[in-house]
Amino acid sequence: MFACTDPDTLSGLSWLACYLTTGKHLSFYAAFGTVLLLLAITAPTALAFGFGGAMAARSSFAPLGWLGKLYIAIVRGVPDIAFFLFFVIALDQGIEYLRHKIKCPDWDQPIRQGSDFLVCAQAKMPLGTSPQWVHETYGFALAVLTFAIVFGAFAANVLFGAMRAVPRTQIETAEAYGMSPRQTFWRITVPQMWVYALPGLGNLWMVLIKATPLLFLLGVEDIVYWARELGAAKTARFSDYPHPDWRMWYFLALLVFYLAFTRISEVVIARLTRRLSMGQATAGGEALRKAGA
């Protein structure tokens, strides 16, 4: 056993072991969990946004249909980085503005002063006196909502096309059996649309994985942030573990992580596609039928 209290006395593997177990490195390792948690929460949330947007876009009620198509068109047409920067600021200021009107009704100064947005201390989100975990949770929640809205629009476009791809004969058969439009949608269209939607949703999942470094723009200390922070050159004056520029090695570790994760995703998506294709009137379903014959 060795102690890390005096790094100058360490050498070789002992120095490296102490270096890789510093507090900042533990935060770096925890950031991988942050990325996985973001994906685990954002994926179903974005799918819910997408399903709602697709249902709205195909609605026979004109205003609702226009709203769904407008959501799909606008969000898909805005660059992701611009939307992330604008939406988060606008949402944060919107929340603080409403809290300011409720908690500080006697405020007599303009809220917007040039480029500054000033509200009373009680309206800040989160409060300045809140513990650090509250600030981190708030930033993470904003990140999840932003990712869900952006990727929900793309998912809505995929699901809208998948709903229209379900063979019309299936719908007509359901109608001939006396099913209502609602029953036809939930019992025929929705179960069968997934095989048509999965290729697009699979690609969208891959894009979502690659978009996680945008967390840094939203104020969340993700793996890219820590790779840059830890890999940059450190001198003995500012660190107990001085080293040259090691960012290449940190980003190489991120490369391995993302490649491994996308490979696992490809395997899961392929198996899911195979399962959903069974019995379907698609090229994949026909291939499975012939293989089992």
N, C-alpha and C positions, 0 to 999 in steps of 0.2 A: 504494500500500500504506500501511497505517497500523498503529501499534502500540497495543495495549490496556493498556500499562503504566501509563498515567495517564488514567483515565476522565474526569477533570475537564476535560481539554483536548479531548475529543471532543464532537461534536454531530451531530444528525440521524441519518442512516443508519449512520455510523461507530459512534456510540454503541450503536445497536440491534444492529449486527453483533457488536460485542464482548460486549454483554449476552447475546445468544442463543448464544454459544459458550463460556460459562463452564463450569467443571467440573460444577456442579449441573445445568445445562441438558443437558450431555452425558449425565448420569445419567438425566435425564427422557426423552431420546430413546431411551436404551438400555432404559428401562422398557417402551416399546412392544414391543421384542423379547421382553421377559420375558412380557408378556401373550400374545403370539403363540405363544411356546414353551409356555406353560402350556396353551393351547388345543390345540396340536399333540400334546402328551403326554396330556393329560387325556381328550380325546375318545375315542381308541382304548382307553385304560385303562378309562374308564367303560363303554364298549361291552362290553368283556370282562367287567366286573363284572355288567353287565346281562344278557349272554348266559348267564353262569353262574347268576345268580339266576333267570332265566326257566326254564332247564333244571331247576334244583332245584325250582322251584314246580310244574312239571308232572310231576315224578318220581312213579312208582308206589310208591316206597319212602316210606312215610308220614312218618317222622322228617325225611327230606331235604326232602319237600314242605312240611312245616310250617316248616322252617328257611327255605326260600326265600320262602314267603309272609310269614313274620315279618319278614324283612329288608326286603321291599318295603313292608310296612305300617308298620313302625316308622320307618324313615328318611324315607318320604314324609310321615308324620304329624308329624314334628318340624320346627319352623321352621328354615330354613337357617341363619340367623344364630346361633340357639341351638346347633345341631349343630356349627357351625364353632368356636364358642367352647369348648364342652364337650369335643368329641372331641379337638381338638388338645392341650388341657391334659392330658386323661386319657391320651392316647397318649404324650405326652412324659414324663409322670411315671411311666407304666408301664415305659417303656424305662429310665429312670434307676433305678427301683426294682430291676429285674432286674440291672442292672449293679452297683448298690450291693451286692446280696446276694452277687455273685460276687467283686467286687474288694475289698470291705471287710467281710469276715466278722467282724472283731473289733469292729465299731462297736457301742457300748453305749448310745447315745442313741436315743430314739424318732425315727423319721423324720417322723412327723406331729406337729407341735407347734402346736396351735391351727390357724390358717389357713396356717401355714408348712409347706413341704415341704422337708426338709433331708436331703441325701445327701452323701457324701464327695466331695471334689473330683475324684477319679478316675472317679466315676460320672456326672459331668455330660455331657450331650449337647447340643451338642458340648463338648469340653473348653475351659476358659477360655483355655488357651494356644494353641488352634487359630487359624489365620489367618482373616481376615474372610470369605474366599470359602467356607470350610467352613461357617461359620455361615449364610451366605446360601443355600448349596446344601441344607443341612439344613432350613431353613425352607421353601424352595421344594419339597422332596420331601414335607414334611408337607402343604403346600398341595395338591399334585397328588393325594396319597392321599385327602385329605379331600374334594376336589371329585369324585374318581372314585367314592368310596363313595356320596356324596349323589346324584349324577346317574346313577350306576349303578343305584340303586333305581328311579328313574323310567324309565330305559331298560329295566330288567327288566320293568316293568309293560307298557311298549309292546310289547316283543318277545313277552311271554307272550300278549298279545291277538293279535298278528300270527300267531303259530304256530297259534292256534285259528281264525284267519280263513281259513287255507288250505282250499280246498274239500275236503270229506270224500271226494268222488268221486275226487280225485287219490290220496288215501291208499288207498282201496279198490282202485283200479287197480293201484297198486304191490304191494299185498298179493296181488292175483290173479296177478301175474307172479312170485310167489314171493319177493319181497323180505322180508328180516327187518325187525323194528321199527327196528333201528339203521340199516339201509340206507335204509329209508323216511324216517327223520328227516333223514339227512344228504343224501340225493339228491333228495328231493321237498319236504319241509317247509321246510328251511333255505333252499334256493335261491328258493322261491316266496314266502317270508314277507316278504322285504325290501320288496316293492312295497306291502304293507299296513303295514309298520312305518315307512317313510320319512316320511310326513307327521308322525307323532308324534316321530320322531327329529329331523326338521328343526326342529320347534318347540322341542325340548329343546336343540338346538344354539344356537338364538337366545337361549334363557334362559341357557345357559352363557356366552355372550358378555356378556350384561348382568350376570352375576354376578361377572365378573372383578374389579370394584372391591372385592369382599370380601377380596381378597388383603391389603389393608391391615390387616384384623382378624387375619390370620395372621402378621403381622410382616414381610411382604414389601413393599418400597418400590416400589409400582406407580405407574402414571401418575396416578391420582387423588391419591395422596400427594404426588407432586412438583408437580402442578397447584396444590394447596393451599399447598404450601411456597413455591413460586416466585411464585405470584400474589398472596400476601398483601403488604400494604404494607411497604416497606423504607425505613428512614431512613439517612442518610449515616453515622450512628454505627455501624451494624451491617452496612453493605454498601457496596461500591465503586460499585454501580449503584442508587441510591435511586429509588424510584418509588411511586406511590399503589397502591391496591388494584386489581390487574389480574386477579383470579381469574375474572371473567366471561369474559375473553378466553381464558384457559387452558382453562376448561371448555367454551367454544365450540369450541376446537380438538378437545377430546375428543368433543364432540357430532358434529362432522364425521367424525372417525375411526370412531366406532361406527356412524353411519349408512352410511358408505361400506362398512364391513366387512360389515354385515348385508345391504346391497344385493347385494354380490358373493356372499354366501352364498345369498341367494334365487335368484340366477341359476343357480348351480351345482346347488342342490337341484332346481330346476325341470328342468334338463337331465337330471339323474340320474333323476328320477321318470319323465320321458318315455322314457328308455332302458330302465328296469326294467319299464315298463308294456307294452312291445312283446310281443305274443303272450299276454298275461295276460287272464284272464276277469274284467276289471275295467272300470269305466266309461272310465278312461283308455285301457286296451288296446283296447276296442271303438272308441273314437273314432279311435285310430291305424289300426285295421284298415279302418274306413270311409274314412279319408282316403287310404289307400294303394290302395284298391280302384279 
